[in-house]
Amino acid sequence: MTKVKEQAIGLLQGMPDDKIIYVLDILRGLKGLVESESDSRIGAQPPLTAMGILNEYANADLIPLEEDAWRRAVVKKHADS
């Protein structure tokens, strides 16, 4: 086993069991991405990005607010100071 995989397993072992399900969903998505990349042909659709894989978990009502979220957070932080 490589050092990187050992580090990943060490991180997983330190996580509570009820949170591991989220990691498994991400890993399944990444596995599918890797498999689709190996099967891709010239002219095929570009591979999904990590954000594309996680898109199914997004709150559709909040997506329009993402563009301006960073600015609002900075303004709020400075206003609270």
N, CA, C and O atoms as a Maestro MAE file, in Angstrom:
{
 s_m_m2io_version
 :::
 2.0.0
}

f_m_ct {
 s_m_title
 :::
 protein
 m_atom[324] {
  # First column is atom index #
  i_m_mmod_type
  r_m_x_coord
  r_m_y_coord
  r_m_z_coord
  i_m_residue_number
  s_m_chain_name
  s_m_pdb_residue_name
  s_m_pdb_atom_name
  i_m_atomic_number
  :::
  1 25 0.844 -1.175 0.000 1 A "MET " " N  " 7
  2 3 0.000 0.000 0.000 1 A "MET " " CA " 6
  3 2 0.888 1.236 0.000 1 A "MET " " C  " 6
  4 15 1.905 1.288 0.691 1 A "MET " " O  " 8
  5 25 0.489 2.220 -0.780 2 A "THR " " N  " 7
  6 3 1.289 3.437 -0.867 2 A "THR " " CA " 6
  7 2 1.093 4.297 0.383 2 A "THR " " C  " 6
  8 15 0.138 4.123 1.139 2 A "THR " " O  " 8
  9 25 2.013 5.215 0.569 3 A "LYS " " N  " 7
  10 3 1.970 6.118 1.716 3 A "LYS " " CA " 6
  11 2 0.706 6.986 1.687 3 A "LYS " " C  " 6
  12 15 0.106 7.257 2.727 3 A "LYS " " O  " 8
  13 25 0.316 7.412 0.502 4 A "VAL " " N  " 7
  14 3 -0.873 8.255 0.378 4 A "VAL " " CA " 6
  15 2 -2.130 7.479 0.801 4 A "VAL " " C  " 6
  16 15 -2.983 8.019 1.506 4 A "VAL " " O  " 8
  17 25 -2.240 6.232 0.378 5 A "LYS " " N  " 7
  18 3 -3.394 5.420 0.769 5 A "LYS " " CA " 6
  19 2 -3.386 5.159 2.278 5 A "LYS " " C  " 6
  20 15 -4.444 5.146 2.908 5 A "LYS " " O  " 8
  21 25 -2.216 4.953 2.854 6 A "GLU " " N  " 7
  22 3 -2.117 4.764 4.297 6 A "GLU " " CA " 6
  23 2 -2.602 6.016 5.029 6 A "GLU " " C  " 6
  24 15 -3.283 5.910 6.049 6 A "GLU " " O  " 8
  25 25 -2.258 7.194 4.519 7 A "GLN " " N  " 7
  26 3 -2.709 8.441 5.135 7 A "GLN " " CA " 6
  27 2 -4.230 8.577 5.024 7 A "GLN " " C  " 6
  28 15 -4.893 9.001 5.970 7 A "GLN " " O  " 8
  29 25 -4.770 8.215 3.865 8 A "ALA " " N  " 7
  30 3 -6.218 8.301 3.667 8 A "ALA " " CA " 6
  31 2 -6.953 7.365 4.624 8 A "ALA " " C  " 6
  32 15 -7.961 7.745 5.219 8 A "ALA " " O  " 8
  33 25 -6.453 6.158 4.767 9 A "ILE " " N  " 7
  34 3 -7.082 5.198 5.670 9 A "ILE " " CA " 6
  35 2 -6.972 5.685 7.112 9 A "ILE " " C  " 6
  36 15 -7.910 5.525 7.893 9 A "ILE " " O  " 8
  37 25 -5.852 6.267 7.464 10 A "GLY " " N  " 7
  38 3 -5.685 6.815 8.811 10 A "GLY " " CA " 6
  39 2 -6.708 7.905 9.098 10 A "GLY " " C  " 6
  40 15 -7.266 7.965 10.194 10 A "GLY " " O  " 8
  41 25 -6.954 8.768 8.113 11 A "LEU " " N  " 7
  42 3 -7.968 9.815 8.281 11 A "LEU " " CA " 6
  43 2 -9.358 9.208 8.443 11 A "LEU " " C  " 6
  44 15 -10.145 9.663 9.273 11 A "LEU " " O  " 8
  45 25 -9.659 8.182 7.652 12 A "LEU " " N  " 7
  46 3 -10.963 7.535 7.740 12 A "LEU " " CA " 6
  47 2 -11.169 6.876 9.103 12 A "LEU " " C  " 6
  48 15 -12.265 6.916 9.661 12 A "LEU " " O  " 8
  49 25 -10.126 6.281 9.622 13 A "GLN " " N  " 7
  50 3 -10.245 5.605 10.911 13 A "GLN " " CA " 6
  51 2 -10.530 6.591 12.040 13 A "GLN " " C  " 6
  52 15 -11.117 6.216 13.055 13 A "GLN " " O  " 8
  53 25 -10.123 7.830 11.873 14 A "GLY " " N  " 7
  54 3 -10.359 8.833 12.895 14 A "GLY " " CA " 6
  55 2 -11.711 9.516 12.799 14 A "GLY " " C  " 6
  56 15 -12.053 10.329 13.658 14 A "GLY " " O  " 8
  57 25 -12.489 9.198 11.762 15 A "MET " " N  " 7
  58 3 -13.793 9.843 11.571 15 A "MET " " CA " 6
  59 2 -14.896 9.022 12.233 15 A "MET " " C  " 6
  60 15 -14.807 7.796 12.301 15 A "MET " " O  " 8
  61 25 -15.935 9.701 12.720 16 A "PRO " " N  " 7
  62 3 -17.074 8.967 13.279 16 A "PRO " " CA " 6
  63 2 -17.809 8.189 12.182 16 A "PRO " " C  " 6
  64 15 -17.879 8.629 11.034 16 A "PRO " " O  " 8
  65 25 -18.351 7.037 12.549 17 A "ASP " " N  " 7
  66 3 -19.015 6.172 11.568 17 A "ASP " " CA " 6
  67 2 -20.167 6.856 10.847 17 A "ASP " " C  " 6
  68 15 -20.399 6.586 9.668 17 A "ASP " " O  " 8
  69 25 -20.889 7.731 11.526 18 A "ASP " " N  " 7
  70 3 -22.033 8.367 10.880 18 A "ASP " " CA " 6
  71 2 -21.626 9.387 9.822 18 A "ASP " " C  " 6
  72 15 -22.472 9.835 9.048 18 A "ASP " " O  " 8
  73 25 -20.362 9.758 9.772 19 A "LYS " " N  " 7
  74 3 -19.885 10.702 8.756 19 A "LYS " " CA " 6
  75 2 -19.217 9.999 7.577 19 A "LYS " " C  " 6
  76 15 -19.027 10.609 6.524 19 A "LYS " " O  " 8
  77 25 -18.865 8.744 7.736 20 A "ILE " " N  " 7
  78 3 -18.168 7.990 6.689 20 A "ILE " " CA " 6
  79 2 -19.037 7.828 5.445 20 A "ILE " " C  " 6
  80 15 -18.509 7.726 4.337 20 A "ILE " " O  " 8
  81 25 -20.352 7.801 5.607 21 A "ILE " " N  " 7
  82 3 -21.238 7.626 4.456 21 A "ILE " " CA " 6
  83 2 -21.025 8.720 3.416 21 A "ILE " " C  " 6
  84 15 -21.124 8.463 2.216 21 A "ILE " " O  " 8
  85 25 -20.734 9.928 3.861 22 A "TYR " " N  " 7
  86 3 -20.492 11.026 2.929 22 A "TYR " " CA " 6
  87 2 -19.194 10.805 2.156 22 A "TYR " " C  " 6
  88 15 -19.118 11.084 0.959 22 A "TYR " " O  " 8
  89 25 -18.186 10.306 2.846 23 A "VAL " " N  " 7
  90 3 -16.909 10.017 2.192 23 A "VAL " " CA " 6
  91 2 -17.105 8.907 1.165 23 A "VAL " " C  " 6
  92 15 -16.540 8.961 0.073 23 A "VAL " " O  " 8
  93 25 -17.900 7.907 1.512 24 A "LEU " " N  " 7
  94 3 -18.156 6.810 0.571 24 A "LEU " " CA " 6
  95 2 -18.854 7.309 -0.691 24 A "LEU " " C  " 6
  96 15 -18.520 6.882 -1.796 24 A "LEU " " O  " 8
  97 25 -19.817 8.209 -0.530 25 A "ASP " " N  " 7
  98 3 -20.496 8.765 -1.705 25 A "ASP " " CA " 6
  99 2 -19.517 9.505 -2.614 25 A "ASP " " C  " 6
  100 15 -19.583 9.379 -3.837 25 A "ASP " " O  " 8
  101 25 -18.620 10.267 -2.019 26 A "ILE " " N  " 7
  102 3 -17.621 11.005 -2.800 26 A "ILE " " CA " 6
  103 2 -16.687 10.029 -3.511 26 A "ILE " " C  " 6
  104 15 -16.383 10.202 -4.692 26 A "ILE " " O  " 8
  105 25 -16.231 9.002 -2.789 27 A "LEU " " N  " 7
  106 3 -15.321 8.023 -3.393 27 A "LEU " " CA " 6
  107 2 -15.998 7.262 -4.527 27 A "LEU " " C  " 6
  108 15 -15.370 6.989 -5.550 27 A "LEU " " O  " 8
  109 25 -17.267 6.919 -4.358 28 A "ARG " " N  " 7
  110 3 -17.987 6.238 -5.444 28 A "ARG " " CA " 6
  111 2 -18.064 7.130 -6.683 28 A "ARG " " C  " 6
  112 15 -17.891 6.662 -7.809 28 A "ARG " " O  " 8
  113 25 -18.325 8.419 -6.460 29 A "GLY " " N  " 7
  114 3 -18.371 9.342 -7.585 29 A "GLY " " CA " 6
  115 2 -17.026 9.469 -8.278 29 A "GLY " " C  " 6
  116 15 -16.949 9.503 -9.506 29 A "GLY " " O  " 8
  117 25 -15.966 9.537 -7.480 30 A "LEU " " N  " 7
  118 3 -14.626 9.637 -8.065 30 A "LEU " " CA " 6
  119 2 -14.244 8.358 -8.794 30 A "LEU " " C  " 6
  120 15 -13.588 8.408 -9.835 30 A "LEU " " O  " 8
  121 25 -14.650 7.215 -8.256 31 A "LYS " " N  " 7
  122 3 -14.365 5.938 -8.927 31 A "LYS " " CA " 6
  123 2 -15.048 5.915 -10.291 31 A "LYS " " C  " 6
  124 15 -14.445 5.511 -11.286 31 A "LYS " " O  " 8
  125 25 -16.302 6.349 -10.334 32 A "GLY " " N  " 7
  126 3 -17.012 6.422 -11.608 32 A "GLY " " CA " 6
  127 2 -16.338 7.365 -12.581 32 A "GLY " " C  " 6
  128 15 -16.290 7.098 -13.782 32 A "GLY " " O  " 8
  129 25 -15.815 8.472 -12.066 33 A "LEU " " N  " 7
  130 3 -15.107 9.436 -12.902 33 A "LEU " " CA " 6
  131 2 -13.854 8.807 -13.495 33 A "LEU " " C  " 6
  132 15 -13.588 8.952 -14.688 33 A "LEU " " O  " 8
  133 25 -13.094 8.116 -12.674 34 A "VAL " " N  " 7
  134 3 -11.863 7.481 -13.147 34 A "VAL " " CA " 6
  135 2 -12.187 6.418 -14.195 34 A "VAL " " C  " 6
  136 15 -11.509 6.315 -15.217 34 A "VAL " " O  " 8
  137 25 -13.223 5.635 -13.934 35 A "GLU " " N  " 7
  138 3 -13.602 4.597 -14.898 35 A "GLU " " CA " 6
  139 2 -14.073 5.203 -16.211 35 A "GLU " " C  " 6
  140 15 -13.772 4.673 -17.280 35 A "GLU " " O  " 8
  141 25 -14.812 6.314 -16.143 36 A "SER " " N  " 7
  142 3 -15.293 6.927 -17.374 36 A "SER " " CA " 6
  143 2 -14.149 7.572 -18.155 36 A "SER " " C  " 6
  144 15 -14.182 7.613 -19.385 36 A "SER " " O  " 8
  145 25 -13.140 8.075 -17.445 37 A "GLU " " N  " 7
  146 3 -11.987 8.650 -18.133 37 A "GLU " " CA " 6
  147 2 -11.209 7.573 -18.880 37 A "GLU " " C  " 6
  148 15 -10.714 7.817 -19.981 37 A "GLU " " O  " 8
  149 25 -11.096 6.391 -18.295 38 A "SER " " N  " 7
  150 3 -10.343 5.334 -18.956 38 A "SER " " CA " 6
  151 2 -11.084 4.801 -20.177 38 A "SER " " C  " 6
  152 15 -10.465 4.262 -21.096 38 A "SER " " O  " 8
  153 25 -12.411 4.949 -20.189 39 A "ASP " " N  " 7
  154 3 -13.214 4.486 -21.313 39 A "ASP " " CA " 6
  155 2 -13.468 5.571 -22.356 39 A "ASP " " C  " 6
  156 15 -14.071 5.308 -23.397 39 A "ASP " " O  " 8
  157 25 -13.004 6.794 -22.075 40 A "SER " " N  " 7
  158 3 -13.334 7.900 -22.967 40 A "SER " " CA " 6
  159 2 -12.616 7.770 -24.307 40 A "SER " " C  " 6
  160 15 -11.546 7.172 -24.418 40 A "SER " " O  " 8
  161 25 -13.246 8.350 -25.305 41 A "ARG " " N  " 7
  162 3 -12.681 8.349 -26.658 41 A "ARG " " CA " 6
  163 2 -12.517 9.782 -27.122 41 A "ARG " " C  " 6
  164 15 -13.046 10.706 -26.503 41 A "ARG " " O  " 8
  165 25 -11.789 9.970 -28.205 42 A "ILE " " N  " 7
  166 3 -11.609 11.311 -28.777 42 A "ILE " " CA " 6
  167 2 -12.968 11.838 -29.204 42 A "ILE " " C  " 6
  168 15 -13.747 11.133 -29.846 42 A "ILE " " O  " 8
  169 25 -13.246 13.088 -28.838 43 A "GLY " " N  " 7
  170 3 -14.516 13.705 -29.188 43 A "GLY " " CA " 6
  171 2 -15.626 13.416 -28.198 43 A "GLY " " C  " 6
  172 15 -16.746 13.896 -28.374 43 A "GLY " " O  " 8
  173 25 -15.342 12.642 -27.161 44 A "ALA " " N  " 7
  174 3 -16.363 12.356 -26.157 44 A "ALA " " CA " 6
  175 2 -16.555 13.564 -25.257 44 A "ALA " " C  " 6
  176 15 -15.770 14.511 -25.302 44 A "ALA " " O  " 8
  177 25 -17.602 13.530 -24.441 45 A "GLN " " N  " 7
  178 3 -17.844 14.628 -23.525 45 A "GLN " " CA " 6
  179 2 -16.690 14.750 -22.549 45 A "GLN " " C  " 6
  180 15 -16.068 13.748 -22.196 45 A "GLN " " O  " 8
  181 25 -16.391 15.982 -22.102 46 A "PRO " " N  " 7
  182 3 -15.325 16.151 -21.118 46 A "PRO " " CA " 6
  183 2 -15.719 15.492 -19.801 46 A "PRO " " C  " 6
  184 15 -16.907 15.409 -19.491 46 A "PRO " " O  " 8
  185 25 -14.750 15.024 -19.023 47 A "PRO " " N  " 7
  186 3 -15.072 14.357 -17.758 47 A "PRO " " CA " 6
  187 2 -15.696 15.342 -16.764 47 A "PRO " " C  " 6
  188 15 -15.477 16.551 -16.836 47 A "PRO " " O  " 8
  189 25 -16.470 14.792 -15.847 48 A "LEU " " N  " 7
  190 3 -17.067 15.622 -14.804 48 A "LEU " " CA " 6
  191 2 -15.998 16.154 -13.872 48 A "LEU " " C  " 6
  192 15 -14.966 15.514 -13.666 48 A "LEU " " O  " 8
  193 25 -16.243 17.311 -13.315 49 A "THR " " N  " 7
  194 3 -15.351 17.845 -12.293 49 A "THR " " CA " 6
  195 2 -15.879 17.410 -10.938 49 A "THR " " C  " 6
  196 15 -16.992 16.894 -10.838 49 A "THR " " O  " 8
  197 25 -15.090 17.614 -9.901 50 A "ALA " " N  " 7
  198 3 -15.543 17.263 -8.548 50 A "ALA " " CA " 6
  199 2 -16.816 18.023 -8.212 50 A "ALA " " C  " 6
  200 15 -17.715 17.471 -7.578 50 A "ALA " " O  " 8
  201 25 -16.906 19.273 -8.625 51 A "MET " " N  " 7
  202 3 -18.115 20.047 -8.348 51 A "MET " " CA " 6
  203 2 -19.310 19.457 -9.086 51 A "MET " " C  " 6
  204 15 -20.430 19.478 -8.575 51 A "MET " " O  " 8
  205 25 -19.078 18.940 -10.267 52 A "GLY " " N  " 7
  206 3 -20.170 18.315 -11.005 52 A "GLY " " CA " 6
  207 2 -20.660 17.055 -10.324 52 A "GLY " " C  " 6
  208 15 -21.859 16.779 -10.318 52 A "GLY " " O  " 8
  209 25 -19.756 16.295 -9.755 53 A "ILE " " N  " 7
  210 3 -20.127 15.080 -9.053 53 A "ILE " " CA " 6
  211 2 -20.949 15.414 -7.818 53 A "ILE " " C  " 6
  212 15 -21.921 14.721 -7.516 53 A "ILE " " O  " 8
  213 25 -20.575 16.458 -7.107 54 A "LEU " " N  " 7
  214 3 -21.244 16.826 -5.864 54 A "LEU " " CA " 6
  215 2 -22.495 17.665 -6.097 54 A "LEU " " C  " 6
  216 15 -23.200 18.000 -5.145 54 A "LEU " " O  " 8
  217 25 -22.773 18.003 -7.335 55 A "ASN " " N  " 7
  218 3 -23.902 18.860 -7.656 55 A "ASN " " CA " 6
  219 2 -25.231 18.293 -7.168 55 A "ASN " " C  " 6
  220 15 -26.136 19.052 -6.823 55 A "ASN " " O  " 8
  221 25 -25.359 16.970 -7.135 56 A "GLU " " N  " 7
  222 3 -26.622 16.371 -6.707 56 A "GLU " " CA " 6
  223 2 -26.939 16.673 -5.239 56 A "GLU " " C  " 6
  224 15 -28.092 16.550 -4.825 56 A "GLU " " O  " 8
  225 25 -25.942 17.062 -4.454 57 A "TYR " " N  " 7
  226 3 -26.142 17.379 -3.048 57 A "TYR " " CA " 6
  227 2 -26.402 18.864 -2.812 57 A "TYR " " C  " 6
  228 15 -26.654 19.277 -1.680 57 A "TYR " " O  " 8
  229 25 -26.346 19.648 -3.846 58 A "ALA " " N  " 7
  230 3 -26.516 21.099 -3.715 58 A "ALA " " CA " 6
  231 2 -27.968 21.443 -3.428 58 A "ALA " " C  " 6
  232 15 -28.890 20.784 -3.909 58 A "ALA " " O  " 8
  233 25 -28.149 22.483 -2.639 59 A "ASN " " N  " 7
  234 3 -29.477 23.029 -2.379 59 A "ASN " " CA " 6
  235 2 -29.786 23.991 -3.529 59 A "ASN " " C  " 6
  236 15 -29.171 25.051 -3.642 59 A "ASN " " O  " 8
  237 25 -30.725 23.620 -4.361 60 A "ALA " " N  " 7
  238 3 -31.025 24.401 -5.566 60 A "ALA " " CA " 6
  239 2 -31.430 25.838 -5.247 60 A "ALA " " C  " 6
  240 15 -31.199 26.744 -6.049 60 A "ALA " " O  " 8
  241 25 -32.031 26.046 -4.081 61 A "ASP " " N  " 7
  242 3 -32.439 27.400 -3.708 61 A "ASP " " CA " 6
  243 2 -31.249 28.298 -3.403 61 A "ASP " " C  " 6
  244 15 -31.357 29.520 -3.506 61 A "ASP " " O  " 8
  245 25 -30.113 27.710 -3.028 62 A "LEU " " N  " 7
  246 3 -28.947 28.496 -2.647 62 A "LEU " " CA " 6
  247 2 -27.964 28.724 -3.789 62 A "LEU " " C  " 6
  248 15 -27.073 29.566 -3.668 62 A "LEU " " O  " 8
  249 25 -28.101 28.002 -4.884 63 A "ILE " " N  " 7
  250 3 -27.156 28.121 -5.999 63 A "ILE " " CA " 6
  251 2 -27.046 29.559 -6.529 63 A "ILE " " C  " 6
  252 15 -25.933 30.022 -6.776 63 A "ILE " " O  " 8
  253 25 -28.165 30.279 -6.711 64 A "PRO " " N  " 7
  254 3 -28.034 31.662 -7.202 64 A "PRO " " CA " 6
  255 2 -27.276 32.575 -6.231 64 A "PRO " " C  " 6
  256 15 -26.739 33.602 -6.645 64 A "PRO " " O  " 8
  257 25 -27.228 32.214 -4.959 65 A "LEU " " N  " 7
  258 3 -26.564 33.050 -3.968 65 A "LEU " " CA " 6
  259 2 -25.056 32.801 -3.888 65 A "LEU " " C  " 6
  260 15 -24.335 33.592 -3.280 65 A "LEU " " O  " 8
  261 25 -24.574 31.714 -4.493 66 A "GLU " " N  " 7
  262 3 -23.162 31.350 -4.384 66 A "GLU " " CA " 6
  263 2 -22.235 32.407 -4.973 66 A "GLU " " C  " 6
  264 15 -21.164 32.674 -4.428 66 A "GLU " " O  " 8
  265 25 -22.642 32.998 -6.071 67 A "GLU " " N  " 7
  266 3 -21.769 33.949 -6.761 67 A "GLU " " CA " 6
  267 2 -21.382 35.117 -5.860 67 A "GLU " " C  " 6
  268 15 -20.257 35.612 -5.926 67 A "GLU " " O  " 8
  269 25 -22.297 35.544 -5.037 68 A "ASP " " N  " 7
  270 3 -22.075 36.725 -4.208 68 A "ASP " " CA " 6
  271 2 -21.749 36.365 -2.753 68 A "ASP " " C  " 6
  272 15 -21.575 37.263 -1.930 68 A "ASP " " O  " 8
  273 25 -21.662 35.085 -2.423 69 A "ALA " " N  " 7
  274 3 -21.513 34.646 -1.032 69 A "ALA " " CA " 6
  275 2 -20.214 35.126 -0.395 69 A "ALA " " C  " 6
  276 15 -20.221 35.564 0.756 69 A "ALA " " O  " 8
  277 25 -19.117 35.055 -1.108 70 A "TRP " " N  " 7
  278 3 -17.824 35.445 -0.536 70 A "TRP " " CA " 6
  279 2 -17.814 36.932 -0.167 70 A "TRP " " C  " 6
  280 15 -17.369 37.307 0.917 70 A "TRP " " O  " 8
  281 25 -18.303 37.759 -1.066 71 A "ARG " " N  " 7
  282 3 -18.345 39.195 -0.794 71 A "ARG " " CA " 6
  283 2 -19.214 39.492 0.419 71 A "ARG " " C  " 6
  284 15 -18.825 40.278 1.283 71 A "ARG " " O  " 8
  285 25 -20.388 38.872 0.491 72 A "ARG " " N  " 7
  286 3 -21.276 39.110 1.631 72 A "ARG " " CA " 6
  287 2 -20.645 38.662 2.941 72 A "ARG " " C  " 6
  288 15 -20.797 39.339 3.958 72 A "ARG " " O  " 8
  289 25 -19.940 37.534 2.938 73 A "ALA " " N  " 7
  290 3 -19.296 37.038 4.153 73 A "ALA " " CA " 6
  291 2 -18.217 38.002 4.627 73 A "ALA " " C  " 6
  292 15 -18.093 38.245 5.827 73 A "ALA " " O  " 8
  293 25 -17.434 38.553 3.703 74 A "VAL " " N  " 7
  294 3 -16.376 39.499 4.070 74 A "VAL " " CA " 6
  295 2 -16.986 40.784 4.615 74 A "VAL " " C  " 6
  296 15 -16.510 41.322 5.615 74 A "VAL " " O  " 8
  297 25 -18.031 41.275 3.967 75 A "VAL " " N  " 7
  298 3 -18.694 42.493 4.437 75 A "VAL " " CA " 6
  299 2 -19.253 42.273 5.834 75 A "VAL " " C  " 6
  300 15 -19.109 43.134 6.701 75 A "VAL " " O  " 8
  301 25 -19.888 41.133 6.059 76 A "LYS " " N  " 7
  302 3 -20.474 40.823 7.369 76 A "LYS " " CA " 6
  303 2 -19.377 40.732 8.432 76 A "LYS " " C  " 6
  304 15 -19.538 41.249 9.537 76 A "LYS " " O  " 8
  305 25 -18.274 40.081 8.101 77 A "LYS " " N  " 7
  306 3 -17.193 39.915 9.064 77 A "LYS " " CA " 6
  307 2 -16.649 41.286 9.480 77 A "LYS " " C  " 6
  308 15 -16.410 41.532 10.662 77 A "LYS " " O  " 8
  309 25 -16.458 42.161 8.515 78 A "HIS " " N  " 7
  310 3 -15.922 43.492 8.834 78 A "HIS " " CA " 6
  311 2 -16.949 44.357 9.559 78 A "HIS " " C  " 6
  312 15 -16.584 45.218 10.360 78 A "HIS " " O  " 8
  313 25 -18.219 44.133 9.284 79 A "ALA " " N  " 7
  314 3 -19.270 44.895 9.968 79 A "ALA " " CA " 6
  315 2 -19.377 44.479 11.436 79 A "ALA " " C  " 6
  316 15 -19.685 45.299 12.300 79 A "ALA " " O  " 8
  317 25 -19.118 43.184 11.710 80 A "ASP " " N  " 7
  318 3 -19.190 42.666 13.075 80 A "ASP " " CA " 6
  319 2 -17.977 43.073 13.895 80 A "ASP " " C  " 6
  320 15 -18.019 43.031 15.125 80 A "ASP " " O  " 8
  321 25 -16.913 43.460 13.238 81 A "SER " " N  " 7
  322 3 -15.662 43.809 13.959 81 A "SER " " CA " 6
  323 2 -15.745 45.147 14.637 81 A "SER " " C  " 6
  324 15 -14.785 45.575 15.277 81 A "SER " " O  " 8
  :::
 }
 m_bond[323] {
  # First column is bond index #
  i_m_from
  i_m_to
  i_m_order
  :::
  1 1 2 1
  2 2 3 1
  3 3 4 2
  4 3 5 1
  5 5 6 1
  6 6 7 1
  7 7 8 2
  8 7 9 1
  9 9 10 1
  10 10 11 1
  11 11 12 2
  12 11 13 1
  13 13 14 1
  14 14 15 1
  15 15 16 2
  16 15 17 1
  17 17 18 1
  18 18 19 1
  19 19 20 2
  20 19 21 1
  21 21 22 1
  22 22 23 1
  23 23 24 2
  24 23 25 1
  25 25 26 1
  26 26 27 1
  27 27 28 2
  28 27 29 1
  29 29 30 1
  30 30 31 1
  31 31 32 2
  32 31 33 1
  33 33 34 1
  34 34 35 1
  35 35 36 2
  36 35 37 1
  37 37 38 1
  38 38 39 1
  39 39 40 2
  40 39 41 1
  41 41 42 1
  42 42 43 1
  43 43 44 2
  44 43 45 1
  45 45 46 1
  46 46 47 1
  47 47 48 2
  48 47 49 1
  49 49 50 1
  50 50 51 1
  51 51 52 2
  52 51 53 1
  53 53 54 1
  54 54 55 1
  55 55 56 2
  56 55 57 1
  57 57 58 1
  58 58 59 1
  59 59 60 2
  60 59 61 1
  61 61 62 1
  62 62 63 1
  63 63 64 2
  64 63 65 1
  65 65 66 1
  66 66 67 1
  67 67 68 2
  68 67 69 1
  69 69 70 1
  70 70 71 1
  71 71 72 2
  72 71 73 1
  73 73 74 1
  74 74 75 1
  75 75 76 2
  76 75 77 1
  77 77 78 1
  78 78 79 1
  79 79 80 2
  80 79 81 1
  81 81 82 1
  82 82 83 1
  83 83 84 2
  84 83 85 1
  85 85 86 1
  86 86 87 1
  87 87 88 2
  88 87 89 1
  89 89 90 1
  90 90 91 1
  91 91 92 2
  92 91 93 1
  93 93 94 1
  94 94 95 1
  95 95 96 2
  96 95 97 1
  97 97 98 1
  98 98 99 1
  99 99 100 2
  100 99 101 1
  101 101 102 1
  102 102 103 1
  103 103 104 2
  104 103 105 1
  105 105 106 1
  106 106 107 1
  107 107 108 2
  108 107 109 1
  109 109 110 1
  110 110 111 1
  111 111 112 2
  112 111 113 1
  113 113 114 1
  114 114 115 1
  115 115 116 2
  116 115 117 1
  117 117 118 1
  118 118 119 1
  119 119 120 2
  120 119 121 1
  121 121 122 1
  122 122 123 1
  123 123 124 2
  124 123 125 1
  125 125 126 1
  126 126 127 1
  127 127 128 2
  128 127 129 1
  129 129 130 1
  130 130 131 1
  131 131 132 2
  132 131 133 1
  133 133 134 1
  134 134 135 1
  135 135 136 2
  136 135 137 1
  137 137 138 1
  138 138 139 1
  139 139 140 2
  140 139 141 1
  141 141 142 1
  142 142 143 1
  143 143 144 2
  144 143 145 1
  145 145 146 1
  146 146 147 1
  147 147 148 2
  148 147 149 1
  149 149 150 1
  150 150 151 1
  151 151 152 2
  152 151 153 1
  153 153 154 1
  154 154 155 1
  155 155 156 2
  156 155 157 1
  157 157 158 1
  158 158 159 1
  159 159 160 2
  160 159 161 1
  161 161 162 1
  162 162 163 1
  163 163 164 2
  164 163 165 1
  165 165 166 1
  166 166 167 1
  167 167 168 2
  168 167 169 1
  169 169 170 1
  170 170 171 1
  171 171 172 2
  172 171 173 1
  173 173 174 1
  174 174 175 1
  175 175 176 2
  176 175 177 1
  177 177 178 1
  178 178 179 1
  179 179 180 2
  180 179 181 1
  181 181 182 1
  182 182 183 1
  183 183 184 2
  184 183 185 1
  185 185 186 1
  186 186 187 1
  187 187 188 2
  188 187 189 1
  189 189 190 1
  190 190 191 1
  191 191 192 2
  192 191 193 1
  193 193 194 1
  194 194 195 1
  195 195 196 2
  196 195 197 1
  197 197 198 1
  198 198 199 1
  199 199 200 2
  200 199 201 1
  201 201 202 1
  202 202 203 1
  203 203 204 2
  204 203 205 1
  205 205 206 1
  206 206 207 1
  207 207 208 2
  208 207 209 1
  209 209 210 1
  210 210 211 1
  211 211 212 2
  212 211 213 1
  213 213 214 1
  214 214 215 1
  215 215 216 2
  216 215 217 1
  217 217 218 1
  218 218 219 1
  219 219 220 2
  220 219 221 1
  221 221 222 1
  222 222 223 1
  223 223 224 2
  224 223 225 1
  225 225 226 1
  226 226 227 1
  227 227 228 2
  228 227 229 1
  229 229 230 1
  230 230 231 1
  231 231 232 2
  232 231 233 1
  233 233 234 1
  234 234 235 1
  235 235 236 2
  236 235 237 1
  237 237 238 1
  238 238 239 1
  239 239 240 2
  240 239 241 1
  241 241 242 1
  242 242 243 1
  243 243 244 2
  244 243 245 1
  245 245 246 1
  246 246 247 1
  247 247 248 2
  248 247 249 1
  249 249 250 1
  250 250 251 1
  251 251 252 2
  252 251 253 1
  253 253 254 1
  254 254 255 1
  255 255 256 2
  256 255 257 1
  257 257 258 1
  258 258 259 1
  259 259 260 2
  260 259 261 1
  261 261 262 1
  262 262 263 1
  263 263 264 2
  264 263 265 1
  265 265 266 1
  266 266 267 1
  267 267 268 2
  268 267 269 1
  269 269 270 1
  270 270 271 1
  271 271 272 2
  272 271 273 1
  273 273 274 1
  274 274 275 1
  275 275 276 2
  276 275 277 1
  277 277 278 1
  278 278 279 1
  279 279 280 2
  280 279 281 1
  281 281 282 1
  282 282 283 1
  283 283 284 2
  284 283 285 1
  285 285 286 1
  286 286 287 1
  287 287 288 2
  288 287 289 1
  289 289 290 1
  290 290 291 1
  291 291 292 2
  292 291 293 1
  293 293 294 1
  294 294 295 1
  295 295 296 2
  296 295 297 1
  297 297 298 1
  298 298 299 1
  299 299 300 2
  300 299 301 1
  301 301 302 1
  302 302 303 1
  303 303 304 2
  304 303 305 1
  305 305 306 1
  306 306 307 1
  307 307 308 2
  308 307 309 1
  309 309 310 1
  310 310 311 1
  311 311 312 2
  312 311 313 1
  313 313 314 1
  314 314 315 1
  315 315 316 2
  316 315 317 1
  317 317 318 1
  318 318 319 1
  319 319 320 2
  320 319 321 1
  321 321 322 1
  322 322 323 1
  323 323 324 2
  :::
 }
}
